[in-house]
Amino acid sequence: MVIYSMNIIKLPQLIDPHVHFRTPGLEYKEDWTTGSQATIAGGITTVIDMPNTVPPTTTEELLEQKKQIINQDTLINYGLNFAAAVDNLEEIPKVINKVTGVKVFLNHSTGKLLIENDKILEKIWSLFPLIVVHAEHEMVAKAVWLTEKTGNKIYFCHVPDKKSIDYLKKYKGKIDLFIEVTPHHLFLTEENVKDGLRKMLPPLKTKQDQEALWAAIEDGTVDTIGTDHAPHTIEEKQNDNPPYGVPGIETSLPLMLNAVNQKKLTLERLKELMSHNPARIFNIPLSENTYTEVDLDLKKEIKNENLKTKCGWSPFAGWQLKGWPIKVVIDGNIIMENNSINNNYKGRYIYD
């Protein structure tokens, strides 16, 4: 039995606004049982899942089918993003108030949801109040232009570099613009890429880019921490053409708590990034009956054999971190305590 310290802190409802739990169609990489277990082990209580599955979530019917599958297995509370495509504009108004946002891919990523037609993009931007965007390089400016033109809100996923941060900072306060950064871009750089395990989109950047992300956390430019939890099997990642993405839901909070211990950010800033801001941006009601207790002095090593994610590996394997979750409560129910997970609990869709 682990002996905990006296430095135990209660954190509010922790939200990961960017995960890929691979349901439907790719459950051999992850499903909502293993994804939920990994989420709870990592101290997170609520996630927002992305729509680029097989098939992608591009219709109201597919959205409802996906929820039915998830509701059978989920141990956590969750929201879903809807996918924009070149041929589903009539579906987008049907899901207002049913999803957290509409995801638009302005660059190539997993799946075939890239949209390049400006007229279609402008129409999509005008159909839903919050656009969640994958935008890299010159597409960052295009996303800002579309948001200025339509007057809605935009959430930039996994912003990785100084150039993008500096550009977006100029528009903070001028348009409703929100910025997410990932733990892998905060804690790894291109120097850490030795093989396909750390191949991801956007790719890892330079030390200067990493320092810019931390500066943007300190000055308030960054709004959220999203893991972009994107599991693939170890066999896939070790082949000659490995897919993009790494798992992250299980290690994001310990990494950030370790950073708190290193004085890279405060606990109050962590609460903003991982609870208050995502709740405000995505209209998620925060509950006092949903929280996580962490031991700021607890030291543990990340070991692949201890992970709950189905893929069974982490880009941070071997890292020794100080600060770990020890108890998770969802809607007043103890879901995890002393490393034991309550697998009988059923989570819920946050907008039902």
N, C-alpha and C positions, 0 to 999 in steps of 0.2 A: 504494500500500500504506500502511495506517495504521501510524504509529509509536506504540507503546504506551509508557507511563511505567513507572517502577519500582514504582509503587504498585498492584501486582496482588495481589488477595486471592482465595483459594479458598473458596467457599461450599458448604455441604452440599446434598444433594438438595432442590431447591426445588419446592414443591407449591402449585398453585393449586386450592383446594378448591371453586371455583364458576365453571364455564364453561358456555356454551351453544354447542356446535359444530354445532347445527342438523341433525344426522343422527339419524333419517331425516326426509324430507319437505320440508326447507327448505334444501336444499343450495345453492340459488342465493345464499344469504346467506353461507354458510360450509360447508366440509366438513372431513373429518379430514386431508386433505393440506394444505390452506391453513391450517387451524387448528393443525396440528402445526408447520408452518413458522413461523407467527407465535409459537407458544409457544417454540420453540427460539431464534428471533431475539431474544425477550425474556429469554432466559436461564433459563426454567423447564423442568423435566424431566418433571414429573408433573402431571396434572390430574384433577379429578373433574367429570364432565359431568352436567348436569341432565336430568330426564326429560320436560320439557314440549315434546316434539317432535310430529311428525305421522306416525303416531299417537303418543300419549304412551306411555311405558314402564310399562304397568300390569299386565302379565302376565309370567310366567316365560318363555313362548314369545317374546314381543316383546323381552324382555331378551336372549335368546340370538340372536335375529335381528339386533338392534342390534350386539351384539359381533361377529358375523360380518362385518357391513358395515365396522365400524371397523377390524377386524384386517387388512383388505385395504389400508388406507391410512395407518394411524397410524405416525408416526415417533417417538412418545413413549410412555411408560408412562401408564396411565390407570385410573381407577375410574369406576363409574357409580352414580348414585342411582336409586332406584325410586320411582315415583309412587304416592301414595295417592289413591284415588278413593272415591266413595260406594258403588261396587258391586264392589270388588276385594279385599275383606278376606280372602277365602280364598287369594289369591295371595301375600300378604305373608309368611306363614311359609315358603313355598317358596324364598324368596330370601335367607333368613338365611345369612350367611357367603358370599354371592355378590355383595353390593352394599355400598357404603359406608354408606348410610343410606336411610331412607324420607322422601321430600320431601312435606311437607304445606303446602298453600296456605290460609292463613286470611284472606287478602285477595285481591282480584282481581289477576291478573297475566296474562302471555302464556299462552294456552291456556284450557281450561275444566275446571280441576281444583279450583276453590274448594269447600271443605267447610264447612258451617255447622251441621250436626247434632251436638250435643254427645255424644250416645250413640255415634254412629259415630266421632267423634274420640277418645273415651275408649278405644274398642276398638282403634283404630289405634295409639294410644300404648302399649297393652299388648301389641301383637303384635311389636314390633321394639325392640331395645335402644337405638337411636339415632334420634331424630327430627330431621330437618333442616327448619326451618320458615321460611316467609315470613310474618312477622307484623308488622303496623304498628298504631300507635295502641292502642286498647283490646284488640286481639288479642294484644299482648305479654303482658298480664296473664293472658289465657285460656290461652296456651301454658304459662306458669309454673304456673298452677293444675293443668292436666292433668299436668304433669311431677311436681308434688308428690303428686298423687293416685296416679299409677302407679309412681313411683319409678325411672323410667328416665333416660336422658340426652337432653339437648336442645341443638341447635346453631342459634343464631339467625343467619340470613343477613343481610347488608347492613344492619346497624343504623346508622341515619343521623343520629340526633339526641340532644340532651342529655337530654331527658325519658326516652327509652328506656334510655339508658346509666345514668342515675341510678337508675331503677327496677330494672334487672337487677343492678346492682352490689350491691343489698341482698340478693340471693339467691345471690351467689357464695359458695361454701363451704357453703351450706345444701342446694343441689341440684346435680346434675351438669349445669352450664350453661356453654355456650361461646358466645363472641361473635365474629362476623366483621364487619370493616368493609372498605369498598371504597376503592380509590384515588380514584375520582371524588368520593366524599364527603369524602375527606381533602384534596383539592387544588382542588376547585371548590365554589362556593356558588351560591345562587339568583341572585346578581347576575351570574353568568356565563351565564345562560339568555337567549340572544338569539333563538333560533329552535328548530326541532324537533331539531336535531342533539344537543342536550344534554337532551332530554326522556327521563326514565327513571323507574323505580319501584324503591325509594322515590325521590321527587323530591329534587333538591338542596335543601339547607336553608340556614340563616343562618350567618353568620360565628361566632356564639356556639356553634351546634351543632358546627361544624367544630372549634373550639377544644376543645370537650368530648371529641370523638373523640381528638384528639391527647393530651389529658390522660389519657384512659383507656388509651392506648397506653403512656404513660410510667409509670402506676401499676400496670400489669399486668392491668387489667380486660379489655382486648381480647386475644383469643387468636390470631386469624389475620387475614391479608390475603387476601381473595377478590376477584377482579376483577369477578365477575358479567359476564364477557365475553359481550356480547349483540349481535352484529353485525346490522345491517340495511343495505340498499343506500342509497346517497346519495339516490337518487330517492325511496325510501320516506320517508326522514327529512325531505325537503324538500317533501313534499306537504301538503295542508291538514289531514290527520289523521295525523301521524307516529306510528309505533309506539314503544313504550317500549324503551330500551336503548341502550348504547354499547359499542363494542369496547374492550378494555383489557388483554388478555393480553400484548401486545407492549411495553407501556409501564410496567407496574406495577413491575418491578424497577428500571429506570432512575429512575422517580419516587422510589422509596424510597431508592435510593443517593444521589440528589441531596439528599434530606432528611437522610441520614447526613452528607453533606458540609456541610449547613447546621446540623448539631448538633441536629436535631430528634429524633433517636433514635440509638442506638448500633448498631454492627454486630452485637453479641451479641443485642440485642433484635430486629433484623431477622431473624437466624437463627431465633429462637424463633417469630416470627410467620409466617415463610414456609417453615419446614422442620420444626423439632422439634415444635411444637404441632399442626399438621395431621397429622403422622405419628402422633402419640400419639392424637389424637381419633379418627381414622379407621382406626387399626390398619394403617398402611402401613409395612412394614419399610424402614428407611433403609439404603442401601448406600454403603460408602466408595468404590465404583467408579462412583457417580453423583454428579456435582458440576458446579459452574459456576465458571469463573474470570472475575473482573470487574476492570476497570481503573478505580479510583476517581477518577483524574484525567482520564479521557477525556471530552471535551466533544463533544456532537453535538446537532443540532437534529432534532426529530421532524418528518419530512416525509411527507405522505400518499403521495407517489410511491415512497417506499422501503419502505412497509409490506408485509408478507406476507399479512395477513388479506385474505380475498376481498372484503370490503366496501370496502377501499381508503381509509379515512379514520379519523381519530382526533379525539376532543374536545380533545386536547392538541397538535394540529398547530401548529407554529411555536414550541413551547416549546424552549428551550435547556437541556439537562440535563447535569450533571457526574456521571459514574459509569455505565458501560455494560458489559454482558457481552461477553466476547471469545472464550470457549471453553465449549462444553457437552459433557460426557461422560456417556453413559448406559450403565450395565452394562459399563463398561470400553471402550466404543466412542466415538470422537470423532465427535460429531454436528454440531458447528458450530465452526469456527475461522477467524479472519480474515474473518468475514462470509460464509463459504461453508458451506452446509448439505449434509450427506450425505443425499440423498433416497432412497438405497437401503436405509437402515436400517429395520427393522420393530420397532416398539414392542410392548408386551405388556400384557395385563390384569393388574392387580396381585394379584388373588386367584386366578389360575389356577396 
